[in-house]
């Protein structure tokens, strides 16, 4: 696998992981008992920490990409294993 493919696939895993971990640990102002800023939506996060989201996304994407790469090298699951038409008898 070329290094450019590795970077592109890892980037896709990272973006997916970032959206996946983004809502965890986020609390609204009402849940934390702090006062809202005038004009702030009731559902807006009061403790948004993008660094923590990036760290969690990096860890999760590294694990997921590691699994993907090990499967790529060892060919545990191939495209033939995912052929739905063959499984359904079509």
C-alpha positions as CSV (number, residue, x, y, z in Angstrom):
1,X,0.0,0.0,0.0
2,X,1.4,3.4,-1.0
3,X,2.0,6.0,1.8
4,X,-0.5,8.4,0.1
5,X,-3.2,5.7,0.4
6,X,-2.3,5.3,4.0
7,X,-2.6,9.0,4.7
8,X,-5.9,9.3,2.8
9,X,-7.5,6.3,4.5
10,X,-6.3,7.3,7.9
11,X,-7.8,10.8,7.3
12,X,-11.1,9.3,6.5
13,X,-11.0,7.2,9.7
14,X,-10.0,10.3,11.7
15,X,-12.9,12.4,10.4
16,X,-15.4,9.5,11.0
17,X,-13.9,9.0,14.6
18,X,-14.2,12.8,15.3
19,X,-17.9,12.9,14.5
20,X,-18.3,9.7,16.5
21,X,-16.7,10.9,19.7
22,X,-17.8,14.5,19.5
23,X,-21.0,14.3,21.6
24,X,-19.4,12.3,24.5
25,X,-18.7,14.3,27.6
26,X,-20.4,17.5,26.3
27,X,-22.9,19.1,28.8
28,X,-25.2,22.1,28.4
29,X,-25.2,25.1,30.7
30,X,-28.3,23.8,32.5
31,X,-26.7,20.4,33.2
32,X,-23.5,22.1,34.6
33,X,-25.5,24.7,36.5
34,X,-23.8,27.7,34.9
35,X,-25.4,30.8,33.5
36,X,-25.9,31.0,29.7
37,X,-24.5,33.7,27.6
38,X,-27.3,36.0,26.2
39,X,-28.5,34.6,22.9
40,X,-27.1,31.2,23.6
41,X,-29.2,28.2,22.5
42,X,-30.5,26.0,25.3
43,X,-28.8,23.0,23.7
44,X,-25.4,24.7,23.2
45,X,-22.5,23.0,24.9
46,X,-21.0,24.9,27.9
47,X,-17.8,22.8,28.2
48,X,-16.7,22.3,24.5
49,X,-13.1,21.1,24.5
50,X,-11.9,20.5,20.9
51,X,-8.5,19.3,22.0
52,X,-10.1,16.4,23.9
53,X,-12.2,15.6,20.9
54,X,-9.1,15.6,18.6
55,X,-7.2,13.4,21.1
56,X,-10.0,10.9,21.3
57,X,-10.5,10.9,17.6
58,X,-6.8,10.3,17.0
59,X,-6.7,7.3,19.4
60,X,-9.9,5.8,17.9
61,X,-8.8,6.3,14.3
62,X,-5.4,4.8,15.0
63,X,-7.0,1.7,16.5
64,X,-9.5,1.4,13.6
65,X,-6.8,2.0,10.9
66,X,-4.6,-0.5,12.6
67,X,-7.4,-3.1,12.3
68,X,-8.0,-2.1,8.7
69,X,-4.3,-2.4,7.8
70,X,-3.8,-5.8,9.5
71,X,-6.8,-7.0,7.6
72,X,-5.4,-5.6,4.4
73,X,-2.1,-7.4,4.9
74,X,-3.5,-10.7,6.1
75,X,-6.6,-10.7,3.8
76,X,-9.0,-12.0,6.6
77,X,-12.0,-10.3,4.9
78,X,-11.9,-9.8,1.2
79,X,-14.3,-8.2,-1.3
80,X,-15.5,-11.7,-2.2
81,X,-16.6,-12.3,1.4
82,X,-18.8,-9.2,1.0
83,X,-20.5,-10.2,-2.2
84,X,-24.2,-9.9,-1.2
85,X,-25.6,-11.2,-4.5
86,X,-23.7,-14.5,-4.0
87,X,-25.0,-14.8,-0.5
88,X,-28.6,-14.2,-1.5
89,X,-28.4,-16.6,-4.5
90,X,-29.0,-13.9,-7.1
